Amino acid sequence: MGNILQFTITATNQGPDGGTQIEVRDTLAAMLSAPIILTASKGQISFRENGRIIIWTIPDMLNGSTETATFTAKLLNGEPVTNSVGIKGKEIDIDLRDNYYTIAQIPVTGDDIFIPNTITPNGDGRNDQFKIPGIQRYPGSQLTVYNRWGNLVYQNKNYDNTGWRRPQ
């Protein structure tokens, strides 16, 4: 979580004719922040906060030509990353099947989970609860907590992140 991800959108005119007034739309999923950087090889690219949509307009594309747009966004949570994009132009397209694309879900690994190494359940309101951001992607996780002297103080064979806390 918190890492900056880069996405590249490639638009290719597969013909048989040129295209005009091309519009590419990418609706950002909830696990992504608003774009940090937006660039396009041709045309204009912008972000509409209402609806969380990236809109890339390309004035024209010759048959066989390719253009690219790139954006970066911050990963806000540990859900698998998804992204979908669609393209259309002014001309009639006889095969719409290649005008939409969704990336396969990409699981977030490595830094997608954070395990705190300290808990001080003394009732002062700081570090009293033990929560592991991202653990929902790892059902059946076992949690074992030892104090600084090596004594077992808590164990759960299916920790669901409800937050281990000091007993009342």
C-alpha positions in Angstrom: 0.0 0.0 0.0 1.2 3.5 -0.7 3.3 2.4 -3.7 3.1 4.4 -6.9 1.9 2.2 -9.9 2.3 3.1 -13.5 -0.2 2.2 -16.2 0.3 2.4 -19.9 -2.7 2.5 -22.3 -1.9 1.6 -25.9 -4.4 2.5 -28.7 -3.8 0.9 -32.1 -6.0 1.6 -35.1 -6.3 -1.9 -36.7 -8.2 -0.4 -39.7 -9.2 -0.8 -42.3 -9.5 3.1 -42.3 -8.2 6.0 -40.3 -10.1 7.2 -37.3 -11.1 10.6 -36.0 -12.4 12.0 -32.8 -11.1 9.1 -30.8 -11.9 8.9 -27.1 -10.3 6.6 -24.6 -12.0 6.3 -21.1 -10.4 4.6 -18.1 -12.5 4.5 -14.9 -10.2 4.2 -11.9 -11.0 1.5 -9.4 -11.3 2.2 -5.7 -7.9 0.8 -4.8 -6.2 3.6 -6.8 -5.8 7.3 -6.0 -6.5 10.0 -8.5 -3.7 10.1 -11.1 -0.5 11.8 -10.1 1.0 12.1 -13.6 -0.9 11.9 -16.9 0.9 11.9 -20.3 -0.1 11.1 -23.8 1.9 10.7 -27.1 -0.9 12.5 -29.0 -4.0 14.4 -28.1 -5.2 15.6 -24.7 -5.5 13.6 -21.5 -7.4 14.7 -18.3 -9.0 13.4 -15.2 -12.6 13.9 -14.2 -12.9 13.7 -10.4 -16.7 13.1 -10.7 -16.8 9.4 -11.7 -13.0 9.0 -11.4 -12.5 8.9 -15.2 -9.4 9.4 -17.2 -10.4 10.8 -20.6 -7.9 10.8 -23.5 -8.9 12.4 -26.7 -6.9 11.7 -29.9 -7.9 13.9 -32.9 -7.0 11.3 -35.6 -5.2 8.0 -36.1 -4.1 6.6 -39.4 -4.7 2.9 -40.1 -2.0 0.9 -38.4 -0.8 3.7 -36.1 -0.3 3.4 -32.4 -0.4 6.0 -29.6 0.2 5.6 -25.9 -0.9 7.3 -22.7 0.7 6.8 -19.3 -0.6 7.6 -15.8 0.6 6.9 -12.3 -1.5 6.4 -9.2 -1.0 5.5 -5.6 -2.2 2.1 -4.4 -4.6 2.9 -1.6 -5.3 -0.5 -0.2 -4.2 -4.1 -0.6 -7.0 -5.3 -2.9 -5.9 -7.0 -6.1 -5.3 -4.3 -8.8 -7.9 -4.0 -11.5 -8.2 -1.6 -14.4 -10.5 -1.3 -17.4 -10.4 0.9 -20.5 -12.5 1.5 -23.6 -12.0 3.3 -26.9 -14.3 4.7 -29.5 -14.1 6.9 -32.6 -16.4 8.9 -34.8 -16.4 6.2 -37.6 -18.5 3.1 -37.5 -16.5 0.2 -36.1 -17.6 -3.2 -37.4 -15.8 -5.2 -34.6 -16.4 -3.7 -31.1 -14.8 -6.7 -29.3 -11.3 -5.2 -29.3 -12.5 -1.8 -28.1 -12.6 -2.7 -24.4 -9.9 -4.2 -22.2 -9.7 -5.2 -18.6 -6.4 -6.3 -17.0 -6.6 -9.6 -15.2 -6.6 -9.0 -11.4 -3.0 -8.5 -10.3 -2.5 -9.6 -6.7 -0.6 -7.2 -4.5 2.4 -9.0 -3.0 5.4 -8.2 -0.9 4.6 -4.8 0.6 0.8 -5.5 0.4 0.8 -6.4 4.1 2.3 -4.7 7.1 2.9 -6.5 10.3 3.6 -4.2 13.2 6.4 -5.4 15.5 5.2 -3.7 18.7 2.0 -3.5 20.6 1.6 -1.8 24.0 -1.9 -2.7 25.2 -1.8 -0.6 28.3 -4.9 1.4 27.7 -3.3 4.7 26.8 -4.9 4.8 23.3 -1.7 4.3 21.4 -0.8 0.9 19.9 -3.5 -0.8 22.1 -4.9 -2.8 19.2 -3.0 -5.1 17.0 -4.2 -4.9 13.4 -2.5 -6.2 10.3 -3.4 -4.1 7.2 -3.9 -6.5 4.2 -4.4 -9.7 6.2 -7.9 -10.2 4.6 -6.1 -11.5 1.5 -4.6 -14.3 3.6 -7.5 -16.2 5.2 -6.5 -18.8 7.8 -3.4 -16.8 9.0 -2.1 -17.8 12.4 -1.1 -15.1 14.9 1.1 -15.9 17.9 2.2 -13.0 20.2 5.0 -13.2 22.7 6.0 -10.6 25.2 9.6 -9.4 25.4 10.5 -12.2 27.8 9.4 -14.8 25.3 6.2 -15.7 27.1 3.2 -16.6 24.9 0.5 -14.0 25.5 -1.9 -14.6 22.6 -2.5 -17.2 19.9 -5.2 -17.4 17.2 -5.1 -20.1 14.5 -7.4 -18.1 12.2 -6.7 -14.4 12.8 -9.3 -12.3 11.1 -7.9 -8.9 12.0 -10.7 -8.0 14.4 -7.9 -6.5 16.5 -6.2 -8.2 19.4 -6.4 -5.9 22.3 -5.7 -5.9 26.0 -8.2 -7.8 28.0 -10.6 -5.6 30.0 
